[in-house]
Amino acid sequence: MSLLRGVEIDRANSFICRRARRLFVVAHAALHHLLREAGLGRCRFGLSPEGKPFLVDHPEFHFNLSHTEGLILVALTKGSPIGVDVEIIAERKTYSEIVSRVMTPAERATMAALPNPEERFTQLWCAKEAVMKATGLGFGLPPLNIERQNPTPTLTRLPAQHGSPTDWQLRCERLPAHWFAVAARRPDLPLQRQWLMPQDLLRP
């Protein structure tokens, strides 16, 4: 908590659920860890009209966070918007209840042919939400306006104002209990992965 600043502390203290508050605090501590590694030190945060946080004094840097039980994902880039999402593998009931609201007919057809459609659903949902967050719109960009196919999955359709699908880099990875995705509007952006435990964030 001591690593957080200003508006972050206010937001952390506004959580009623202790679990959600803990995830928020550790995620933002991880963000400050990356900012220190990038030589940015203390940073001021602002909010775009769509509600996406940004660095007031370093607008050339972009960051995004996602967290769920057991895993936190934080990304920091320079010169390219980025979005991330991490999800626990969906239960069959969750998949059945919401698949028609967030997946296109082609995506649903692909999933329906699989023995474990909730696995593919979680992968595609991570990928969609990462792109939605990278645009800065979040759910202001309806997930049905984005389409992905193939096992990778490959981005095949999104609104024209966000460029061509070939302008984007999209990576998905399966972990033992999670899927995570990273989306950047720059196909050649080099991505480096770093694993941290919470105690690593407390080291000088």
C-alpha positions as CSV (number, residue, x, y, z in Angstrom):
1,M,0.0,0.0,0.0
2,S,2.9,2.4,0.7
3,L,3.9,2.2,-3.0
4,L,0.6,3.7,-4.2
5,R,0.0,7.4,-4.8
6,G,-2.9,9.8,-4.5
7,V,-5.9,8.7,-6.5
8,E,-4.7,5.1,-6.2
9,I,-4.9,5.2,-2.4
10,D,-8.3,6.7,-2.6
11,R,-9.5,4.0,-5.0
12,A,-8.0,1.2,-2.8
13,N,-9.7,2.6,0.3
14,S,-13.1,2.7,-1.5
15,F,-13.2,-1.1,-1.9
16,I,-15.6,-2.9,0.4
17,C,-14.5,-6.4,-0.6
18,R,-11.1,-7.2,1.0
19,R,-10.2,-9.6,-1.7
20,A,-10.8,-7.0,-4.5
21,R,-8.9,-4.4,-2.5
22,R,-5.9,-6.7,-2.1
23,L,-5.8,-7.5,-5.8
24,F,-6.0,-3.8,-6.7
25,V,-3.2,-2.9,-4.3
26,V,-0.8,-5.6,-5.4
27,A,-1.5,-4.9,-9.1
28,H,-0.7,-1.2,-8.7
29,A,2.4,-2.0,-6.6
30,A,3.5,-4.1,-9.6
31,L,2.9,-1.2,-11.9
32,H,5.1,1.1,-9.7
33,H,7.8,-1.6,-9.7
34,L,7.8,-1.5,-13.5
35,L,7.8,2.3,-13.5
36,R,10.8,2.4,-11.3
37,E,12.6,-0.1,-13.5
38,A,11.9,2.2,-16.4
39,G,13.4,5.1,-14.5
40,L,10.2,7.0,-14.2
41,G,10.1,7.3,-10.4
42,R,7.1,9.0,-8.9
43,C,4.3,9.5,-11.4
44,R,1.1,11.4,-11.5
45,F,-1.9,9.7,-13.0
46,G,-4.8,11.1,-15.0
47,L,-7.9,9.7,-16.6
48,S,-9.0,9.9,-20.2
49,P,-12.6,10.8,-21.0
50,E,-13.3,7.1,-21.4
51,G,-11.8,6.4,-18.0
52,K,-8.5,4.9,-19.0
53,P,-5.6,5.9,-16.6
54,F,-2.5,7.6,-18.1
55,L,0.8,9.1,-16.9
56,V,0.4,12.9,-16.8
57,D,4.1,13.7,-17.1
58,H,5.1,10.8,-19.4
59,P,2.3,10.5,-22.0
60,E,4.6,8.6,-24.3
61,F,4.4,5.6,-21.9
62,H,1.3,3.4,-21.9
63,F,0.3,0.9,-19.3
64,N,-2.5,-1.5,-18.5
65,L,-3.5,-3.8,-15.7
66,S,-5.7,-6.9,-15.2
67,H,-6.1,-9.1,-12.2
68,T,-8.1,-12.1,-11.0
69,E,-7.7,-14.6,-8.2
70,G,-4.2,-16.0,-8.3
71,L,-2.7,-13.9,-11.1
72,I,-2.0,-10.2,-11.9
73,L,-0.9,-8.9,-15.3
74,V,0.7,-5.5,-15.8
75,A,2.1,-4.2,-19.1
76,L,4.2,-1.0,-19.7
77,T,5.2,0.2,-23.2
78,K,6.7,3.3,-24.8
79,G,5.1,4.7,-27.9
80,S,2.3,2.1,-28.4
81,P,-1.1,1.7,-26.6
82,I,-1.4,-1.7,-25.0
83,G,-4.1,-3.7,-23.4
84,V,-4.0,-6.9,-21.2
85,D,-6.5,-9.3,-19.7
86,V,-6.2,-12.3,-17.5
87,E,-9.0,-14.8,-16.6
88,I,-9.6,-17.9,-14.7
89,I,-10.8,-20.7,-17.0
90,A,-14.6,-20.2,-17.3
91,E,-17.0,-22.7,-15.9
92,R,-19.5,-24.3,-18.4
93,K,-22.4,-22.5,-16.8
94,T,-20.7,-19.1,-17.2
95,Y,-19.9,-19.9,-20.9
96,S,-23.5,-20.9,-21.6
97,E,-24.9,-17.8,-20.0
98,I,-22.9,-15.1,-21.8
99,V,-21.4,-16.6,-25.0
100,S,-24.1,-15.2,-27.2
101,R,-23.6,-11.6,-25.8
102,V,-19.9,-11.4,-26.5
103,M,-19.0,-13.8,-29.3
104,T,-19.8,-13.6,-33.0
105,P,-21.7,-16.4,-34.8
106,A,-18.5,-17.6,-36.4
107,E,-16.7,-17.7,-33.0
108,R,-19.7,-19.5,-31.4
109,A,-19.7,-22.1,-34.2
110,T,-16.0,-22.8,-33.6
111,M,-16.5,-23.2,-29.9
112,A,-19.6,-25.4,-30.3
113,A,-17.6,-28.0,-32.2
114,L,-15.1,-28.4,-29.3
115,P,-15.4,-30.9,-26.4
116,N,-14.5,-28.1,-23.9
117,P,-15.9,-24.9,-25.4
118,E,-15.4,-22.9,-22.1
119,E,-11.6,-23.3,-22.7
120,R,-11.8,-21.6,-26.1
121,F,-14.3,-19.1,-24.8
122,T,-11.8,-18.0,-22.0
123,Q,-9.0,-17.6,-24.5
124,L,-11.1,-15.6,-27.0
125,W,-12.6,-13.4,-24.3
126,C,-9.1,-12.5,-22.9
127,A,-8.0,-11.6,-26.5
128,K,-11.1,-9.5,-27.1
129,E,-10.9,-7.6,-23.8
130,A,-7.2,-6.9,-24.3
131,V,-7.9,-5.3,-27.6
132,M,-10.9,-3.4,-26.1
133,K,-8.6,-2.0,-23.4
134,A,-5.8,-1.2,-25.8
135,T,-8.1,1.1,-27.8
136,G,-8.9,3.0,-24.6
137,L,-12.6,2.4,-25.1
138,G,-13.0,-0.7,-23.0
139,F,-16.7,-1.8,-23.2
140,G,-17.3,1.4,-25.3
141,L,-16.1,-0.9,-28.1
142,P,-18.7,-3.8,-28.1
143,P,-17.0,-7.2,-28.1
144,L,-19.3,-8.3,-30.9
145,N,-17.5,-5.8,-33.1
146,I,-14.3,-7.7,-32.7
147,E,-13.7,-11.2,-34.2
148,R,-10.9,-13.7,-33.9
149,Q,-10.5,-17.1,-35.4
150,N,-7.9,-19.9,-35.6
151,P,-6.2,-21.5,-32.6
152,T,-3.7,-18.6,-32.3
153,P,-6.2,-16.7,-32.3
154,T,-5.9,-14.4,-35.3
155,L,-7.6,-11.0,-35.2
156,T,-9.8,-10.9,-38.3
157,R,-12.2,-8.0,-37.8
158,L,-12.5,-4.8,-35.8
159,P,-14.0,-1.3,-36.5
160,A,-12.0,0.5,-39.2
161,Q,-11.2,3.5,-36.9
162,H,-8.9,1.2,-35.0
163,G,-6.8,0.2,-38.0
164,S,-6.4,-3.0,-39.9
165,P,-6.2,-6.3,-38.0
166,T,-2.7,-6.6,-39.4
167,D,-1.7,-3.4,-37.5
168,W,-2.1,-5.3,-34.3
169,Q,-0.1,-7.7,-32.3
170,L,-2.1,-10.2,-30.2
171,R,-0.6,-12.8,-27.9
172,C,-2.5,-15.4,-25.8
173,E,-1.0,-17.9,-23.4
174,R,-2.5,-20.7,-21.3
175,L,-1.3,-21.2,-17.7
176,P,-2.4,-24.0,-15.4
177,A,-5.6,-22.2,-14.2
178,H,-5.7,-19.1,-16.4
179,W,-5.6,-17.6,-19.8
180,F,-3.9,-14.2,-20.4
181,A,-3.7,-12.0,-23.5
182,V,-1.7,-8.9,-24.5
183,A,-2.7,-6.7,-27.4
184,A,-0.7,-3.8,-28.9
185,R,-1.4,-1.6,-31.9
186,R,2.1,-2.3,-33.3
187,P,2.8,-5.7,-34.8
188,D,6.6,-5.5,-34.3
189,L,6.5,-4.4,-30.6
190,P,9.0,-6.5,-28.7
191,L,7.5,-8.0,-25.6
192,Q,9.5,-9.2,-22.6
193,R,7.9,-11.2,-19.8
194,Q,8.9,-10.9,-16.1
195,W,7.5,-13.1,-13.4
196,L,7.2,-11.6,-9.9
197,M,6.0,-12.7,-6.5
198,P,4.4,-10.1,-4.2
199,Q,7.5,-10.1,-1.9
200,D,9.6,-9.0,-4.9
201,L,7.6,-5.7,-5.0
202,L,8.9,-4.8,-1.5
203,R,12.6,-4.9,-2.4
204,P,14.4,-1.6,-2.8
